[in-house]
Every structure is written in structure tokens, then in C-alpha cells.
């Protein structure tokens, strides 16, 4: 019955959508949240609006201070998992190296 079963090798070339790892905070050197998403603008908007209950809403984390872009969401998920196990000092160092003033980066992605 050739032709009835989809070719498995074709499925190997289907690529998953890209993703982002991001840090939210409430103030410079404040509480940090590390997250992953496939739609950074939507997700940051949700945090800023308080639409989702949880850690970021409870602590008022509305400032996007760092993000990384990935071609494959699986790589973003792995990176987030690794970063979540880092000491806080490493996370702060990463933010300071890329955004020393802890500016809100939402306007740079929302355009």
C-alpha cells in the first residue's frame, strides 16, 4: 500500500517556530523573572497589563530588561531552563552587560 503513509523523512524538515528568552523586572536590580515565549510582544503586553495571575503580577514585574532571539523554540526553552538554574549574580551580570541602565526594552520590540 505504497503512498498511503506519509513519508517520515518529510516530517523531519518541518521546523518549529522561533522563540525568545526574556527577563522582566520591577525596577533596576529588582526582582527578576526569566521566561520563554514564541511571541515576545504579546507576552510582555500580558505581563505589563497584569492579564495573567502569578509571579510577575504579584511582584509588579512590568519592565522588559533583556531578551534573546532563537530560530527554534526548543533552543529557547533549553536556554531558559539553563538560565533559571544560574545564580542571581549571573543573571544580573547578563542584564548589565546588555542594558546597563535597566531601560524598559518594550518600545524597541513593539514597533
MDTraj code that builds the backbone (N, CA, C; nanometers):
import mdtraj as md
import numpy as np

residues = "UNK UNK UNK UNK UNK UNK UNK UNK UNK UNK UNK UNK UNK UNK UNK UNK UNK UNK UNK UNK UNK UNK UNK UNK UNK UNK UNK UNK UNK UNK UNK UNK UNK UNK UNK UNK UNK UNK UNK UNK UNK UNK UNK UNK UNK UNK UNK UNK UNK UNK UNK UNK UNK UNK UNK UNK UNK UNK UNK UNK UNK UNK UNK UNK UNK UNK UNK UNK UNK UNK UNK UNK UNK UNK UNK UNK UNK UNK UNK UNK UNK UNK UNK UNK UNK UNK UNK UNK UNK UNK UNK UNK UNK UNK UNK UNK UNK UNK UNK UNK UNK UNK UNK UNK UNK UNK UNK UNK UNK UNK UNK".split()
xyz = np.array([
    [0.0825, -0.1184, 0.0000],
    [0.0000, 0.0000, 0.0000],
    [0.0870, 0.1248, 0.0000],
    [0.1695, 0.1340, -0.0959],
    [0.2570, 0.2489, -0.1072],
    [0.1759, 0.3756, -0.1300],
    [0.2211, 0.4819, -0.0709],
    [0.1562, 0.6112, -0.0917],
    [0.0522, 0.6467, 0.0131],
    [0.0107, 0.5527, 0.0960],
    [-0.0911, 0.5823, 0.1959],
    [-0.0335, 0.6370, 0.3258],
    [0.0905, 0.6056, 0.3527],
    [0.1548, 0.6514, 0.4751],
    [0.2433, 0.7713, 0.4397],
    [0.2297, 0.8836, 0.5144],
    [0.3148, 0.9991, 0.4818],
    [0.4617, 0.9645, 0.5020],
    [0.5422, 1.0203, 0.4187],
    [0.6865, 0.9954, 0.4279],
    [0.7402, 1.0570, 0.5559],
    [0.8033, 0.9761, 0.6365],
    [0.8557, 1.0234, 0.7648],
    [0.9670, 1.1248, 0.7445],
    [1.0474, 1.1067, 0.6412],
    [1.1580, 1.1997, 0.6192],
    [1.1093, 1.3412, 0.5912],
    [0.9900, 1.3564, 0.5378],
    [0.9340, 1.4899, 0.5133],
    [0.9076, 1.5596, 0.6461],
    [0.8608, 1.4866, 0.7454],
    [0.8290, 1.5457, 0.8752],
    [0.9535, 1.5972, 0.9473],
    [1.0694, 1.5405, 0.9161],
    [1.1925, 1.5851, 0.9800],
    [1.2303, 1.7268, 0.9387],
    [1.1795, 1.7751, 0.8284],
    [1.2158, 1.9077, 0.7793],
    [1.1189, 2.0163, 0.8230],
    [1.0113, 1.9782, 0.8908],
    [0.9195, 2.0785, 0.9432],
    [0.9882, 2.1455, 1.0614],
    [1.0035, 2.2745, 1.0524],
    [1.0768, 2.3483, 1.1543],
    [0.9792, 2.4156, 1.2502],
    [1.0096, 2.4083, 1.3758],
    [0.9255, 2.4742, 1.4749],
    [0.9533, 2.6243, 1.4706],
    [0.8550, 2.7005, 1.5107],
    [0.8684, 2.8457, 1.5111],
    [0.9777, 2.8899, 1.6073],
    [1.0268, 3.0106, 1.5879],
    [1.1308, 3.0660, 1.6736],
    [1.0785, 3.1013, 1.8108],
    [1.1691, 3.1465, 1.8958],
    [1.1298, 3.1805, 2.0313],
    [1.2205, 3.2848, 2.0921],
    [1.1849, 3.3238, 2.2122],
    [1.2573, 3.4273, 2.2857],
    [1.2724, 3.3858, 2.4312],
    [1.3854, 3.4197, 2.4888],
    [1.4056, 3.4139, 2.6328],
    [1.4089, 3.5594, 2.6774],
    [1.3410, 3.5904, 2.7865],
    [1.3315, 3.7305, 2.8283],
    [1.3374, 3.7426, 2.9798],
    [1.3775, 3.8609, 3.0262],
    [1.3803, 3.8928, 3.1692],
    [1.2850, 4.0093, 3.1933],
    [1.2009, 3.9949, 3.2935],
    [1.1141, 4.1034, 3.3390],
    [1.1578, 4.1417, 3.4800],
    [1.1428, 4.2707, 3.5138],
    [1.1754, 4.3181, 3.6480],
    [1.0807, 4.4311, 3.6856],
    [1.0863, 4.4720, 3.8115],
    [1.0027, 4.5826, 3.8578],
    [1.0821, 4.7131, 3.8711],
    [1.2141, 4.7020, 3.8783],
    [1.2998, 4.8201, 3.8916],
    [1.4434, 4.7767, 3.8684],
    [1.5351, 4.8706, 3.8478],
    [1.6756, 4.8325, 3.8320],
    [1.7234, 4.7492, 3.9508],
    [1.7869, 4.6391, 3.9192],
    [1.8392, 4.5461, 4.0193],
    [1.7307, 4.4913, 4.1111],
    [1.6071, 4.4861, 4.0607],
    [1.4952, 4.4362, 4.1404],
    [1.4714, 4.2877, 4.1194],
    [1.3512, 4.2453, 4.1506],
    [1.3107, 4.1059, 4.1329],
    [1.3159, 4.0708, 3.9853],
    [1.3696, 3.9533, 3.9530],
    [1.3819, 3.9100, 3.8143],
    [1.2918, 3.7902, 3.7853],
    [1.2339, 3.7905, 3.6662],
    [1.1592, 3.6756, 3.6144],
    [1.2200, 3.6396, 3.4795],
    [1.2511, 3.5117, 3.4600],
    [1.3026, 3.4630, 3.3332],
    [1.1915, 3.3825, 3.2687],
    [1.1597, 3.4154, 3.1430],
    [1.0535, 3.3448, 3.0736],
    [1.0922, 3.3103, 2.9318],
    [1.0070, 3.2308, 2.8665],
    [1.0263, 3.1919, 2.7270],
    [0.8918, 3.2044, 2.6569],
    [0.8953, 3.2468, 2.5314],
    [0.7721, 3.2638, 2.4551],
    [0.8030, 3.2587, 2.3064],
    [0.6996, 3.2348, 2.2278],
    [0.7150, 3.2410, 2.0828],
    [0.6688, 3.3765, 2.0291],
    [0.6038, 3.4568, 2.1126],
    [0.5547, 3.5895, 2.0725],
    [0.5885, 3.6890, 2.1831],
    [0.7031, 3.7524, 2.1707],
    [0.7544, 3.8392, 2.2766],
    [0.6664, 3.9609, 2.3010],
    [0.6194, 4.0251, 2.1966],
    [0.5367, 4.1454, 2.2137],
    [0.4092, 4.1110, 2.2905],
    [0.3418, 4.0037, 2.2506],
    [0.2179, 3.9632, 2.3181],
    [0.2446, 3.9286, 2.4634],
    [0.3501, 3.8531, 2.4893],
    [0.3777, 3.8069, 2.6249],
    [0.4148, 3.9221, 2.7174],
    [0.4968, 4.0146, 2.6702],
    [0.5325, 4.1299, 2.7531],
    [0.4093, 4.2160, 2.7785],
    [0.3241, 4.2319, 2.6772],
    [0.1992, 4.3060, 2.6961],
    [0.1147, 4.2404, 2.8056],
    [0.1079, 4.1083, 2.8062],
    [0.0321, 4.0371, 2.9100],
    [0.0903, 4.0643, 3.0484],
    [0.2223, 4.0620, 3.0604],
    [0.2859, 4.0924, 3.1893],
    [0.2560, 4.2360, 3.2312],
    [0.2717, 4.3286, 3.1397],
    [0.2519, 4.4706, 3.1710],
    [0.1078, 4.5017, 3.2089],
    [0.0139, 4.4300, 3.1488],
    [-0.1288, 4.4528, 3.1752],
    [-0.1794, 4.3760, 3.2957],
    [-0.0997, 4.2838, 3.3471],
    [-0.1422, 4.2026, 3.4602],
    [-0.2521, 4.1039, 3.4234],
    [-0.2560, 4.0607, 3.2972],
    [-0.3622, 3.9722, 3.2498],
    [-0.3518, 3.8306, 3.3045],
    [-0.2311, 3.7900, 3.3399],
    [-0.2102, 3.6528, 3.3858],
    [-0.1698, 3.6559, 3.5324],
    [-0.2411, 3.5788, 3.6138],
    [-0.2051, 3.5709, 3.7551],
    [-0.0727, 3.4978, 3.7698],
    [-0.0009, 3.5292, 3.8751],
    [0.1236, 3.4587, 3.9012],
    [0.2321, 3.5506, 3.9535],
    [0.3537, 3.5030, 3.9392],
    [0.4713, 3.5690, 3.9954],
    [0.4866, 3.7124, 3.9458],
    [0.4789, 3.7337, 3.8148],
    [0.5040, 3.8681, 3.7610],
    [0.3962, 3.9668, 3.8041],
    [0.2735, 3.9211, 3.8131],
    [0.1658, 4.0103, 3.8583],
    [0.1796, 4.0411, 4.0067],
    [0.2107, 3.9386, 4.0848],
    [0.2246, 3.9550, 4.2299],
    [0.3338, 4.0554, 4.2653],
    [0.4446, 4.0542, 4.1902],
    [0.5574, 4.1424, 4.2215],
    [0.5667, 4.2644, 4.1301],
    [0.4690, 4.2843, 4.0441],
    [0.4660, 4.4032, 3.9587],
    [0.5798, 4.4105, 3.8594],
    [0.6136, 4.2973, 3.7988],
    [0.7245, 4.2931, 3.7034],
    [0.6734, 4.3333, 3.5660],
    [0.6944, 4.4587, 3.5289],
    [0.6409, 4.5133, 3.4048],
    [0.7467, 4.5661, 3.3100],
    [0.8714, 4.5571, 3.3490],
    [0.9801, 4.6145, 3.2705],
    [1.0607, 4.5036, 3.2030],
    [1.0610, 4.5032, 3.0696],
    [1.1429, 4.4093, 2.9928],
    [1.2842, 4.4651, 2.9875],
    [1.3804, 4.3921, 3.0445],
    [1.5170, 4.4449, 3.0503],
    [1.6169, 4.3636, 2.9695],
    [1.5756, 4.2459, 2.9215],
    [1.6684, 4.1633, 2.8447],
    [1.5887, 4.0618, 2.7636],
    [1.6371, 4.0323, 2.6425],
    [1.5789, 3.9219, 2.5666],
    [1.6802, 3.8691, 2.4666],
    [1.6642, 3.7433, 2.4318],
    [1.7442, 3.6758, 2.3298],
    [1.6475, 3.6146, 2.2293],
    [1.6880, 3.6121, 2.1029],
    [1.6065, 3.5571, 1.9950],
    [1.6653, 3.4248, 1.9476],
    [1.5773, 3.3277, 1.9193],
    [1.6193, 3.1962, 1.8723],
    [1.5372, 3.1572, 1.7501],
    [1.6005, 3.0878, 1.6573],
    [1.5310, 3.0399, 1.5378],
    [1.4382, 2.9229, 1.5685],
    [1.4688, 2.8491, 1.6725],
    [1.3930, 2.7297, 1.7085],
    [1.3489, 2.7414, 1.8545],
    [1.2198, 2.7274, 1.8802],
    [1.1662, 2.7419, 2.0154],
    [1.2298, 2.6427, 2.1122],
    [1.2701, 2.5271, 2.0624],
    [1.3315, 2.4270, 2.1503],
    [1.4631, 2.4785, 2.2082],
    [1.5376, 2.5541, 2.1297],
    [1.6625, 2.6138, 2.1802],
    [1.6329, 2.7211, 2.2852],
    [1.5268, 2.7967, 2.2635],
    [1.4868, 2.8994, 2.3603],
    [1.4457, 2.8347, 2.4927],
    [1.3706, 2.7262, 2.4845],
    [1.3273, 2.6554, 2.6055],
    [1.4469, 2.6020, 2.6817],
    [1.5434, 2.5458, 2.6105],
    [1.6641, 2.4933, 2.6762],
    [1.7440, 2.6059, 2.7417],
    [1.7572, 2.7183, 2.6724],
    [1.8310, 2.8335, 2.7274],
    [1.7624, 2.8854, 2.8540],
    [1.6288, 2.8972, 2.8497],
    [1.5552, 2.9437, 2.9676],
    [1.5775, 2.8476, 3.0844],
    [1.5705, 2.7192, 3.0565],
    [1.5914, 2.6189, 3.1607],
    [1.7304, 2.6348, 3.2238],
    [1.8308, 2.6557, 3.1404],
    [1.9669, 2.6743, 3.1923],
    [1.9777, 2.8007, 3.2766],
    [1.9254, 2.9120, 3.2258],
    [1.9354, 3.0402, 3.2962],
    [1.8633, 3.0352, 3.4304],
    [1.7499, 2.9673, 3.4365],
    [1.6748, 2.9599, 3.5624],
    [1.7559, 2.8941, 3.6734],
    [1.8551, 2.8148, 3.6371],
    [1.9392, 2.7491, 3.7370],
    [2.0662, 2.8287, 3.7692],
    [2.0855, 2.9403, 3.7035],
    [2.2013, 3.0248, 3.7309],
    [2.1838, 3.0966, 3.8642],
    [2.2945, 3.1347, 3.9276],
    [2.2855, 3.2251, 4.0429],
    [2.2347, 3.3630, 3.9968],
    [2.1703, 3.4336, 4.0861],
    [2.1158, 3.5658, 4.0534],
    [2.2243, 3.6587, 3.9986],
    [2.3444, 3.6536, 4.0552],
    [2.4527, 3.7426, 4.0113],
    [2.4820, 3.7253, 3.8623],
    [2.4747, 3.6044, 3.8104],
    [2.4991, 3.5810, 3.6678],
    [2.3900, 3.6454, 3.5837],
    [2.2660, 3.6358, 3.6295],
    [2.1535, 3.6957, 3.5557],
    [2.1671, 3.8477, 3.5540],
    [2.1997, 3.9046, 3.6688],
    [2.2178, 4.0497, 3.6778],
    [2.3326, 4.0928, 3.5875],
    [2.4406, 4.0178, 3.5869],
    [2.5559, 4.0490, 3.5017],
    [2.5166, 4.0482, 3.3546],
    [2.4331, 3.9545, 3.3148],
    [2.3871, 3.9471, 3.1762],
    [2.3049, 4.0709, 3.1391],
    [2.2170, 4.1131, 3.2286],
    [2.1369, 4.2343, 3.2034],
    [2.2278, 4.3562, 3.1956],
    [2.3156, 4.3733, 3.2918],
    [2.4034, 4.4914, 3.2983],
    [2.4946, 4.4984, 3.1763],
    [2.5409, 4.3845, 3.1279],
    [2.6291, 4.3830, 3.0110],
    [2.5566, 4.4309, 2.8858],
    [2.4267, 4.4086, 2.8777],
    [2.3500, 4.4436, 2.7581],
    [2.2592, 4.5643, 2.7751],
    [2.2263, 4.5981, 2.8993],
    [2.1342, 4.7075, 2.9273],
    [2.1727, 4.7684, 3.0624],
    [2.2864, 4.8394, 3.0682],
    [2.3384, 4.8877, 3.1968],
    [2.2438, 4.9797, 3.2736],
    [2.1569, 5.0522, 3.2044],
    [2.0641, 5.1422, 3.2721],
    [1.9337, 5.0728, 3.3107],
    [1.9195, 4.9451, 3.2793],
    [1.7979, 4.8679, 3.3056],
    [1.6761, 4.9338, 3.2415],
    [1.6944, 4.9887, 3.1218],
    [1.5838, 5.0521, 3.0499],
    [1.4798, 4.9483, 3.0092],
    [1.3547, 4.9935, 2.9998],
    [1.2471, 4.9071, 2.9516],
    [1.2613, 4.8946, 2.8000],
    [1.2775, 4.7735, 2.7499],
    [1.3014, 4.7498, 2.6078],
    [1.1732, 4.7263, 2.5284],
    [1.0586, 4.7381, 2.5936],
    [0.9326, 4.7090, 2.5245],
    [0.9136, 4.7955, 2.4000],
    [0.9482, 4.9229, 2.4101],
    [0.9305, 5.0115, 2.2942],
    [1.0167, 4.9706, 2.1757],
    [1.1283, 4.9040, 2.2003],
    [1.2157, 4.8616, 2.0902],
    [1.1598, 4.7412, 2.0162],
    [1.0701, 4.6650, 2.0792],
    [1.0139, 4.5463, 2.0139],
    [0.8711, 4.5688, 1.9659],
    [0.8033, 4.6682, 2.0202],
    [0.6607, 4.6892, 1.9907],
    [0.6367, 4.7683, 1.8629],
    [0.7401, 4.8141, 1.7980],
    [0.7198, 4.8938, 1.6771],
    [0.7041, 4.8093, 1.5541],
])
top = md.Topology()
chain = top.add_chain()
for i, resn in enumerate(residues, 1):
    res = top.add_residue(resn, chain, resSeq=i)
    for name in ("N", "CA", "C"):
        top.add_atom(name, md.element.get_by_symbol(name[0]), res)
traj = md.Trajectory(xyz[None], top)
